[in-house]
Amino acid sequence: MDQNHFTTDTLRKKGAHLTFEERVIIQTRLRDKQSYRSIAREIGCCVNTVRNEVKRGKVLCYNGKVERYRAADGQSTYEAHRENCGRKCDAIAKGAFLDYVQKRLQEHHWSLDACFGRALVTGEFQRGEMVCTKTLYNYVTLGLLGKIKSIDLPLRVKRKNARKRVRERKKKFGRSIDERDPSVDERQDFGHWECDLVLGSRSKDEVLLTLVERKTRCSLIRKLPNKESASVIAAFRKLKDGMFRGCFSRVFLSITTDNGSEFSSLSELEKLSHTRIYYAHPYCSGDKGTNENHNGLFRRFLPKGKKIQDYPVEHISRVECWANTLPRKILGYKTPEECFREEMLAALTA
């Protein structure tokens, strides 16, 4: 047959499935004793496509004496296969794990990845009984995770890419972060901290001093009467003489902070211990990104615009406890509290 008389479009889309009309053409041409190759040339597909289609659509005729291809049977076989193709949703089969995730999200405010990783590490669920973190996020989008929506996941709707800017510091309170040992960036050594202040609705109100250990991600939160430098240094003195009495220099090898005036007297801590104080580049919050990230976690329970004095010390302690018992992927789904306890014991016995 001349190519100009083809009954189908020769510009057939590559990879497209056969239609019922094309199956009828296959059936008709087979009755005319044409070869698979000539049929494929007429339809505009690969010869193996025709060969496989004939295998799928063959039926026994004349009391089982003759085997022939029928377009209707080929189409029904194709539609049956299409019903079973594609990935299947495991939301029903793995409902127990999804109930576990919902409970952790609603009661403990964990992230989806923390729920997945912690359940796997602790052995509460086998891998075959769970769905991965990506699938959990897809379930939230599809509304398959109960009443949990994207707006309930704090970072899913607010994360933005920030540009890093390095400006010349106008005031110099002490050592620059450029003088810090580059090994600190590797987070292999315990005892290197970052600190910052979390403000309330007004600058003269009570504030929170937040500290985060870079390796274990363990955090400390202390309530201060104001953001004066005297209040900040007094809080560190209290840590040195109280909670970390006798081991402050081994636990606090270095502290990195920003160039706010509230930290202008922090260098005095070097006279009282072996701790080294470093100041980040101005307008570069990424220099102490671990602390900034934790401040975002704390803001879930201490929203901006609220007065710090409205929150009792017990509430602040619960926020600190929650952050330190939140499983982290970067820690192998251990909690910062568990890692800090191990590193603390190693530092004191060394």
N, C-alpha and C positions, 0 to 999 in steps of 0.2 A: 504493500500500500504506500502510495506517495505521501511524504511528510506533510504536504499541503492539505491533506484530507484527514488529518488526525481528528478524532472526536473529542479530545481533551486538550487543554492548554499546555503547550510544550514548556512554558515557563513555570513549571510546577515548583512550589516552594520546597527546598531541600529539607529532608527530614520529616515532612508532613505525612500524616497517617493516610492510608487509603480510604476513600469514600465508598459508599454503597454503589454509586454509579460506576466507579472504577472496578469494583468487584464484578459487576455485571459485564463489563467489557472483558475481564479475564475469563469469565464463564463462557461468553460468546466466542471468543477467539480460540479457546481450547476445543470447543466443538468444531471449529473450522480447521483444527489440526495445526494451528500455528505454534511456533516454538516460544519458550519462555522469553528468549532474548527479543524477539520481535514484539511480543506483548509489552515488555518493559520499555521498549523504544517508543511504542505508541502512547503509553501512559505517561512516560517521562520519569521513570523511577529506576532503581537498580534492579538487575535481574534476580538477585537474591531475595528482594522484596516480593517479587512475584512467586518465586519458588517456595518461600516460607508461607505465603498466603495460601497457596494451593494445598500445602500440607495441613494447614489449620482447618481449611474448609471442605476437605474431602469427606464424603459420606458414601455408604453402601446403598446401591440401588438394585432393583430387580431381584428382590429376595436375597440380597447380600452377594449376588454374583458379580456385580460390576461396581467399581469404586470411581466416583466422579466428584468434581468440584462443583459446589453450589454456592452462589453469591449470598443467598439468604443465610445459610449455615455459617459461612465465613464471617458475615456481619454479626450474627448472634454470638459467635465465639469471641470476636473482637470486643463487643460490648461487655461480655462477662469478664474478660481480662481487665478492662478499664475499671470495672467496679472494685477490683482488688489491688489496683496499682496505687502508688504514692505512699507517703509515710502515714502511719496510723497514730491517732491521738491516744496517749497513755493516761489521760486525766482520770479515767474511771478505774483502770487496772492498778494505778499507783495512787489511789485516793488517800491511803494511810500516810504516805509521805507528804502529800499536799496539805493534809490536816496538820501535820507537824510543822510545816512551813508557816501556815496561817497563824498557828498558836505562837510561834517564836516572833513573828512580825508584830502581832497585835499586843502581846504581853511583854515581850522583851525588846522590841524595836530593833531586831537584827536585820541585816541586809539579806537579800536572797542568796547571795554567794556564801555568806556566813552560815546560813541554814544548810545549804548543800554540803559545804566542806566539813562543817562540824559533825553532821550526821554520818558522813562517810568515815571520818577519822575515829570517832568514838564507837563505830560499829552498830549504831542504833538501827541502821538500814543497810542492806546489801546494795551493791551498785545496780543490780537488776531491778531493785524495788524503787529506784529513784529516777528522776529526770535531771538533766544538767542545768546549770545556771542560766544559760541562754534560753533553754526551753521554759524555765520558770518565768523569765521576762516576757516570752511570747504568750504564755498563759495569762499573765496580767493584762497584756494588750487585748487578748481575746475574751477577757472576762471569765476565765476558767478557774481563777484562784479566789473563789468566794467573793467577798465584798471589797477585796483589795484592788485598787486602781493605780494607775501610774502616778497620780498626784500624791499617793500615800508613800511613794518611794522618794525620799528627800532629794537625792542627787539626780534623779532621772530627768527632772524638768527644770533644773536650775544650773546645770554645769555649763560653763563657758570657758573658752580658751582666752587666757590673759597674755598680754604682751609683756615681756621682761624689759625693764628699763634700768639702766645703771647711771646714776647721777653722782656728781661730786658731792661728798659730804661737807657740809658747812661747819659742823661741830665735830670734834674728835674727843670721845669720852674714854677711849682706851684702844686696845688692839683691834685691828681690822680683821675681818674674816679671811682676808688674803694671807694672814700670818698663821692661820690654823693649819695643822698638819693635814695634808691631803688624804691620809688614811682614814680620817673621820668620815669622809664622804662614802667610804665603802661600808660603813655600819658593821664592821667586824668586831670592834672593841666596845665593851660596855662602859657606861659612865659619861657619855657625852649628851648633854641636854640642850633643849631649846626652850625659851620662855617668852611670854607675851602677856599683855593685859587685855581682859575682856571688859568693856565699858558698859554702863547702864544707859539710862535715858539722858543723863547729864554728866558732864565731865567732873563735877564736884561731888557726885554721889559715890557710894561704895563701888568698888571694882573687884574683879577676880584676877588673881595671879595664876597663870596656867604654865605648867612645866611638863615637857614630854621627853622621855629618854629615847634617843634615836634608834637604838638597836631593838629594844623590846617593845617600843611604843607604849610603855607604861606612863600614865599621866598623874599629875598632882594638881589639885585646885585649892587655892587658899583665898579666903575672903579678906580684903583690905579695906580700911575705912575711907581711903582716898587714893588718888594716883600720884601722890607725892613720892619723891625718891626716898625719903626717910621711911615711909611705910613699906616700900619694896625691900630695902636693905634690912629692915626689922623682921620681915617675914623670913628672909633667908637666915638671919641669925637664929630665929626660932627653930627652923628646920635643923640647923647645925647643932644646936644645944638640946634639941628635943628628939624628934623622930630618928635622926641619923647621928645621934651623939656618939662620938668616938670613931665613926667610920665615914664622916662626911667627905673627906678628901678622896677616899677610895670609891665612893659612889658617884661623886660629882667631879669628874676629871676636867670637864670644861662646860661652859654655858654660853650659848650663842643667843643673842637678843638683837633688837632693833635699836635705832638711834633716838628713841623717844626720851624726853627729858626725865621721865620717871625712872630710867635706868642709868642716869648719869653718875650715880654714886655706887653702882654695882661693882665697879673696879675695886672698891674697898674690900670686897670679899677676898681678893687675892692676898691681902695682908693677914687675914684671919685663917686661911687654909691654903692648900696647894692647888685649888681650883683656878683654872684660867678662864677669863672672860673675853669673849669675842663679840664684835659689833658687825652686823650685816651691812651690806651696801644700802644706801638710802633708796627708798621706794622699790626695794627688791624683796618682796615677801617670800619669793621662792628660795631665798637663802636659808630660811627656816620653815620650809614647807610642811614638815611634819607637824609642827605646832599649829600652823595655820589650818591644816586639815582637821586637827582635833578641835580647834575652836569652832569649826563648822559643825562637828558632832555635838559639841556642848550647846550650840545655839538651838538645837532641836528642842531642848528643854529650858533654855534661857533665851528666849527670842529677843531680837533687837527692839529697842523702845521701851522695854520693861525696866523698872528700877531693881537693882541688885538687892537692895535692902528688903524688898518684898519677898525674897526667897530665904528661908531659914537655913542655917548651917546644915541641918539634916538633909534638906533637899539638895544642897550642893554636894554633900557626901554621897548621896544616891546617884547623882549624875557621874561623879568620879568612879564609883563602883561599877556602874553600867558600862562605862567606856573601857575599864580595865578587865571586864569579864566578857567583852565582845570578841568572839573568835575572828581572827584575821587571816586572810588568804596568804599574805606575805609571811606569816609566822607558821605556815603549815596548819592553819586552822586551830592553832593553840591560842590561848588568851594572853594578853599582855601581862596579866597578873602571874600566870604560870611561868612565863619566860623571865619576868623580873625576879621571881623568887629563885629560879635556878641560877641566874647570873649573880644575884646578890650573894647567894651561898658560896659560889665559886670565888667571888671577889674577896669575901671575908676569910676564906680558908686558904687563900693563896699566900 
